[in-house]
């Protein structure tokens, strides 16, 4: 197998992730479960611990630890603004993407009436489906689904002009499938949404660790992601276009702020977790070059993408050569994240994962990964879903080869 030609400082990268020192069954643990949550970079761990050691506080106090907390939050918003190409005052934090989406869907629902419509997709994680379905049921809205092309493993946009129509209020799309890795071409649906005046909400949870994101270039109104997918703590992020945010009326306490972005941040936030956001984002920038942090983030993404994709090609090619392995992936000309879903004939996916862990110290997961509609459409849920191998910039060629050897040994 041809080794990667990408120049990538893998040893320096791995040195920044303490979790990689873990051993299991007398082997170094190999983490292939990144799509479910990445390992945390040391700089973020240090920032979280440092915040707590210095003494945390709630906001709006007249003493240093309160001022410092406000500064931590401000710096995190600025880092996210550079990461997603948005304005800092458009960035809100929450427990996770799911919680934020439920709050946003319920808030938007107050503007809608029975007979209005929303559009979701068959490919998405339920976190970008069920919040909209629940709101639709409460408000008497009609739900329409963009189907999956079962042969191409992409979204079928052929009927987009009728699915998105003059009654459509929200189109909820996923930027990339967390189950099979397909990067979705959002443009046809976004274009149609603009023609009818609908809002576009995009789930970038799986995309954010792997591809650079420019919310405004994509023409998205509401963008959501989670820091724990890209080397930071468990914090959800919502980046909402200012004009939309201003009109949003979230359910909140009467004494809570009525201004954005704070009005979406219910209760006291996870301040120590927020302290870990900026270092997680600066991990990307540390690979790059340029005058601004945004420039360095984009440059860093280029290097990470190239490395991750080289590993993904190596893994896909190796698995494809093994009898009884079925890869679930779009065609070569369809962009994909370095996430590989597959099945092994004669084995439940969970059995494969147990074997990988116990015999080869490889950590990966099985199931539908909350993309349950996709699993139903592709008829894999009844057999336990997929084995999902997700690659991150701390994975190595040796780990990929160990993975291939392990599956071949079955």
Residue pairs with C-beta under 8 A, 6 or more apart in sequence:
1 314
1 317
1 318
1 401
3 397
4 307
4 310
4 311
4 314
4 397
5 310
6 306
6 307
6 310
8 303
8 306
8 307
8 393
10 307
10 393
10 394
10 396
13 393
13 394
14 20
14 394
14 396
16 41
16 42
16 43
16 283
16 394
17 39
17 40
17 41
17 42
17 231
17 394
18 42
18 45
19 29
19 31
19 39
19 40
20 28
20 29
20 31
20 39
20 394
22 28
22 29
23 29
23 361
24 357
24 361
24 363
25 358
25 359
25 361
27 360
27 361
28 361
29 361
29 362
29 363
30 360
30 361
30 362
30 363
30 395
30 399
30 402
30 403
31 39
31 363
31 392
31 394
31 395
32 362
32 363
32 364
32 389
32 390
32 391
32 395
32 399
32 403
33 363
33 364
33 365
33 390
34 209
34 229
34 390
34 391
34 392
35 178
35 206
35 229
35 337
35 339
35 369
35 388
35 390
36 365
36 369
36 390
37 228
37 229
38 209
38 228
38 229
38 230
38 231
38 392
39 231
39 392
39 394
40 228
40 231
40 232
40 233
40 276
40 280
41 231
41 232
41 279
41 280
41 283
43 279
43 280
43 282
43 283
44 231
44 232
44 233
44 276
44 277
44 279
44 280
44 283
45 276
46 279
47 275
47 276
47 278
47 279
48 233
48 272
48 273
48 275
48 276
50 275
51 69
51 72
51 271
51 272
51 275
52 272
54 65
54 68
55 65
56 65
56 69
56 271
56 272
57 63
57 65
57 66
57 68
57 69
58 66
58 69
58 268
59 66
59 69
59 70
59 73
60 66
60 70
61 67
69 271
72 271
72 274
72 275
73 93
73 269
73 271
73 274
74 88
75 278
76 91
76 93
76 274
76 275
76 277
76 278
77 88
77 89
77 91
77 261
78 88
78 278
79 277
79 278
79 281
79 282
79 293
80 86
80 88
80 91
80 237
80 239
80 277
80 281
81 87
81 88
81 90
81 91
82 281
82 292
82 293
82 294
82 297
83 208
83 213
83 281
83 284
83 297
84 91
84 204
84 213
84 214
84 215
84 223
84 225
84 237
84 239
85 213
85 214
85 215
85 216
85 217
85 294
86 215
86 216
86 223
86 239
87 242
89 242
89 260
89 261
90 239
90 240
90 241
90 242
90 245
90 260
90 261
91 237
91 238
91 239
91 261
92 100
92 237
92 238
92 239
92 240
92 260
92 261
92 262
92 264
92 265
93 235
93 236
93 237
93 238
93 265
93 269
93 270
93 274
93 277
94 100
94 103
94 235
94 236
94 237
94 238
94 264
94 265
94 266
94 269
95 234
95 235
95 236
95 270
96 226
96 234
96 235
96 236
97 127
97 203
97 205
97 224
97 225
97 226
97 236
97 237
97 238
98 127
98 131
98 236
99 236
100 224
100 236
100 237
100 238
100 264
101 127
101 128
101 131
101 132
101 201
101 203
101 224
101 238
102 131
102 134
103 250
103 251
103 264
103 266
104 131
104 201
104 222
104 238
104 240
104 248
104 250
104 264
105 131
105 132
105 134
105 135
105 170
106 131
106 135
106 138
106 250
106 251
107 248
107 249
107 250
107 251
107 264
108 135
108 169
108 170
108 199
108 248
109 135
109 136
109 138
109 139
109 141
110 249
111 169
111 247
111 249
112 139
112 141
112 169
113 139
113 140
114 139
114 140
114 141
115 140
115 141
115 142
115 167
116 139
116 141
116 142
116 167
116 168
116 169
117 141
117 142
117 143
117 144
117 165
117 167
117 168
117 169
118 132
118 135
118 136
118 141
118 142
118 143
118 144
118 168
118 169
118 170
118 171
118 172
119 143
119 144
119 145
119 146
119 163
119 164
119 168
119 170
119 171
119 172
119 189
119 198
120 128
120 129
120 132
120 133
120 143
120 144
120 145
120 146
120 172
121 129
121 145
121 146
121 147
121 148
121 155
121 172
121 173
121 174
122 145
122 146
122 147
122 148
122 155
122 373
122 374
122 377
123 146
123 148
123 155
123 174
123 177
123 182
123 184
123 371
123 373
123 374
124 172
124 173
124 174
124 177
124 203
124 371
124 373
124 374
125 174
125 178
125 179
125 203
125 205
125 206
125 369
125 370
125 371
126 370
126 371
126 372
126 373
127 203
127 205
127 370
128 172
128 173
128 174
128 201
128 203
128 224
129 172
129 373
132 143
132 170
132 172
132 201
133 143
135 141
136 142
136 143
141 169
142 167
144 163
144 164
144 168
145 163
146 155
146 156
146 157
146 160
146 163
146 173
146 189
147 155
147 156
147 377
148 154
148 155
148 156
148 374
148 377
148 378
149 155
149 156
150 377
150 378
152 330
152 331
152 334
153 180
153 182
153 328
153 329
153 330
153 334
153 378
154 182
154 184
154 185
154 330
154 334
155 184
155 185
155 189
157 185
157 188
157 189
160 188
160 189
160 192
161 192
164 171
164 189
164 192
164 193
164 196
164 198
165 196
166 196
168 193
168 196
168 198
169 198
169 199
170 198
170 199
170 200
170 201
171 189
171 190
171 192
171 193
171 198
171 199
171 200
171 201
172 201
172 202
172 203
173 184
173 186
173 189
173 190
173 200
173 201
173 202
173 203
174 184
174 202
174 203
174 206
175 183
175 184
175 186
175 202
175 203
175 204
175 206
175 207
175 211
175 213
176 182
176 183
176 184
176 204
176 206
176 207
176 210
176 211
176 336
176 337
177 184
177 206
177 339
177 371
177 374
178 205
178 206
178 339
178 369
178 370
178 371
179 339
179 341
179 368
179 369
179 371
179 374
179 375
179 386
179 388
180 328
180 329
180 330
180 339
180 341
180 371
180 374
180 386
181 329
181 330
181 336
181 337
181 338
181 339
181 340
181 341
182 329
182 330
182 334
182 335
182 336
183 207
183 211
183 334
183 335
183 336
183 337
186 200
186 202
186 218
186 220
189 200
190 200
190 218
190 219
190 220
193 199
193 200
194 219
199 221
199 222
199 244
200 219
200 220
200 221
200 222
201 220
201 221
201 222
201 223
201 224
202 215
202 218
202 220
202 222
202 223
202 224
203 224
203 225
204 213
204 223
204 224
204 225
205 224
205 225
205 226
205 229
206 229
206 337
206 339
207 213
207 225
207 337
208 225
208 226
208 229
208 230
209 229
209 230
209 231
209 392
210 304
210 305
210 308
210 337
210 338
211 301
211 305
211 337
212 297
212 298
212 301
212 302
213 223
213 225
215 223
215 239
215 241
220 241
221 240
221 241
221 244
222 238
222 239
222 240
222 241
222 244
223 238
223 239
223 240
224 236
224 237
224 238
224 239
225 236
225 237
226 234
226 235
226 236
226 237
227 233
227 234
227 235
227 236
227 237
227 273
227 276
227 277
227 280
228 234
228 235
230 280
230 281
230 284
231 280
231 283
232 276
232 277
232 279
232 280
232 281
233 270
233 272
233 273
233 276
233 277
233 280
234 270
234 273
235 270
235 273
235 274
235 276
235 277
237 277
238 261
238 264
240 248
240 260
240 261
240 264
242 260
245 260
245 261
245 264
246 260
248 260
248 263
248 264
250 263
250 264
250 266
251 266
252 263
252 266
253 266
256 262
256 263
256 266
257 263
281 297
282 293
284 296
284 297
284 300
284 301
284 304
285 293
285 296
285 297
285 300
286 296
286 300
287 296
287 299
287 300
287 301
287 303
287 304
288 295
288 296
288 297
288 298
288 299
288 300
288 301
288 302
288 303
289 295
289 296
289 299
290 296
290 298
290 299
304 393
307 393
308 338
308 391
308 392
308 393
308 395
309 338
311 338
311 391
311 395
311 396
311 397
311 400
312 336
312 338
312 339
312 340
312 391
314 397
314 400
314 401
315 340
315 389
315 391
315 400
315 403
315 404
316 327
316 329
316 340
318 400
318 401
318 403
318 404
319 325
319 327
319 340
319 342
319 404
319 407
320 327
322 404
322 407
322 408
324 344
324 345
324 346
324 410
325 342
325 343
325 344
325 345
325 407
326 342
326 343
326 344
326 345
327 340
327 341
327 342
328 341
328 342
328 343
328 378
328 380
328 386
329 336
329 340
329 341
330 336
337 390
338 390
338 391
338 392
339 388
339 389
339 390
339 391
340 388
340 389
340 390
340 391
341 386
341 387
341 388
342 386
342 387
342 389
343 349
343 380
343 383
343 386
343 387
344 352
344 387
344 407
344 410
347 355
347 410
348 366
348 383
348 384
349 366
349 367
349 383
349 384
349 385
349 386
349 387
350 366
350 367
350 384
352 366
352 387
352 407
352 410
353 364
353 365
353 366
353 387
355 406
355 410
356 362
356 363
356 364
356 403
356 406
356 407
357 363
357 364
359 406
359 409
360 402
360 403
360 405
360 406
362 399
362 402
362 403
362 406
364 387
364 388
364 389
364 390
365 387
365 388
366 384
366 385
366 386
366 387
366 388
367 384
367 385
367 386
367 388
368 374
368 375
368 380
368 381
368 385
368 386
369 385
369 386
369 388
372 381
375 381
375 385
375 386
380 386
389 403
391 400
